[in-house]
């Protein structure tokens, strides 16, 4: 993941999104469906550098197109990198934070309607949340934390959410799905491994020593 990030001047989050896009493309093709772009809602931390130690969250949301229609892993990563860079440069995270705060000030009857509209399946197709964790080991009552797979709630009318937790140099993908709407979720971990492997030819020797398998449950 880090080698792909450096090679394409992207972020680790960009690479994660590209891997998910490649995996979902594989599942679509396996079903005999034509892969179409999907829109992912991606939580974004909008705290400034001076607020890094502040308690609580300041979250906005980015809506990023996952280019399932792109036929190569490199093309998918580059399209995602351009989209996320444009989102950050034009100030959309701060603007969406203002909009979300304004929705919270609506009267209760209108707030529920607005929330359902913002979180509806017409607004986006799935949620992908990447949470950076510590590089040092964590302990509880003397027991070391080995792995952690986040569960991101599924909004009404949606079928899949993906939580990603970075811990001690590894990424852990938690896949949370409606089994009735998305029975293929059990095939998604191996599809993600394969999608990550598609990036290897573009990385050269830097990736040769890095296992292609992603941790996913």
N, C-alpha and C positions, 0 to 999 in steps of 0.2 A: 504494500500500500504506500509506504513512504517513498520507495523508489519510483513508483508511478507519479506520485506527487511532485517530486523533484524534476523528473523528466519533462513533464508537461506544464511546469510552473503552476500547479494547481494546489488545492488543499486536500488533506486527508478526507474531508467530508465530500469533496467533489469526486474523489475516487470511490468512496462508498456508494454514492448515488449512481455512478457509472456501473459499478458491479451489480447493483440491484436492477438497473435498467437492462443490463445484459442477461441477467438471470430470468427476468420476466419475459424478455424477448424469446429466450429458449423455450419457456413453458408455452408461450403463445404458438410458436412454430410446432411444438410437439402435439398441440391440439389441432393443428391444421388451420389456425387462425392467422390472419395477416396482422403483424405487430403494428400497433398505432401508438403514438406518444401518449403517455399518461402524465397527469399533473400530481406532483407530490407536494404536500404541505410540510415545510421544514421549519421547526422552531429555531429562532435566531436570538442569541444573547446580544442585547443592544446596550449593555453597560459600557461606559467609557473606561479608559485606563485608570482614572482616578477613583472609580467606583468598584474596582476589582475586589476589594476586601469587604465590600458592603454585604450585609445579610439580605436574604430574599432574592427574588428573580426579577429581571426586567426582560421580558420576552416579547419579541415580535414574531411574525410569521412570513416566510418566503414561500412563494408558489413557483416551483421549479419544474419545467417540462422534462420528463425522462424520455430521451429519444430512442424508444424501442424500434423505430423505423430505421435507425442508422445501422449499417451492416457490419461495421468493424468496431472493436473495443476502443480503439484510439479515437475514432470519430465521435463515439458517444461521450467519451471523457472530455474531448475538446468542446463539444457543444454545451455540455454542462458547465464547464469552466467559464465559458463566455457568458452564459446566462447568470451564474452566481456573481461574477465580477461586475456585470452591468447592474445587478440588483443592489450591490453594495455602493457602487459609485454614484448612483442617482438618488441616494437617500431614501429609498423605499422602506427600509426597516423602521426608521424613525417615524415615517408617515403612517405606517400600518399600526405602530404602537399607539399613536394618537387616536386612530380610528377605533381600535379595540377598547381603549380607555373610554372613548365617547359612548360606545355601546353599553358599557357598564353603568352609565348614568341615565339610561332610558328607564321609563316606568316599567314595572314588572311585566305587564301584559305584552308590551312591545319588545322588551328585552328577550323574552323567550322566542318570539318570532324571528328577531334579528339573529339570534344565536343559531337557530336551526337553518337559516338562510346561509350564514357564513360557513357553517360546518356541513352543509348538505353535499350530496354526491355530485351535484352539478358544479360545485366550487372546486373540488379536488377529488382525486381518486384514492389516494392512500397517504398515510403519515409516515415520515422517516425522521427520527429524532436521534441525533448523535450527541452523547454526553461524554466529555473528556473526563477521565478519572486519573488517579495518582499513579506515578511510576514506582512508588514505594509500596510495600505490602501493607495491608490493613489487617487488624486483628479484632476479635470480639471475645472477651473472656478467655484469652489465650489461644483461640482457634484462628488460624490464618485463612483469610478469604482467598480462595483459589480462582473461582470464576463467578461472574455475575451477569445474568441475562435479563435486561430490562423488559418490562411489559408496558407498552404504550396503549392506552385505551382506544378502542375503536369507536368512532363516531357513528351515530345512527345512519343506516343506509350504506355503510362502507363494509369492505370485506377483509382488509389487511392493514396492519400497522407494523412498523419495524423500529425497534429500539436498538441502538448501538452504544456499547459502553467500552471505552478504552481503559485498560488496566494493565500496568506492568508490561507495556510493549505489545500487547495483544488487543485485538478488537473482538468483542463478543456481540453477536447478533441475536436479538430476541425477536422471534417471529410470532405475531399474535393475529390469529385469523378466525373468521367465521367458517367452520368446516363445511357448512352447507353451501355457502356462497363461493368458497374457494377451497375445494377439496385438494387441489394440487399443492397446497402449502407444504405437504410432506416432501415434495420433490424440490422445494425451493433451496434448501441448504446445498444439495449437490449441484444444482444449477448455478448457485452463487460461486461455488468452488470453480466450476468450469468457466464462468465469466471472468473471475480473477485470473485464471490461467490464460485467458485470451490476451491479457495485457503483457504476459511474459515476453513474447517475441519482440516487443518494442522497448524492453528495459535493458537488454544486454546482460553483461556480467553482474550488474548490481543486483539482479533478481535471482541469479542462479543459486545463491545460498539461502534464499528465503522460501520456506514451505508455502505452497500455493493454497493449502487448505484453510478455510475460514472457520472459526468456531461459530456454530449456529445451532439453536434449539428452538 
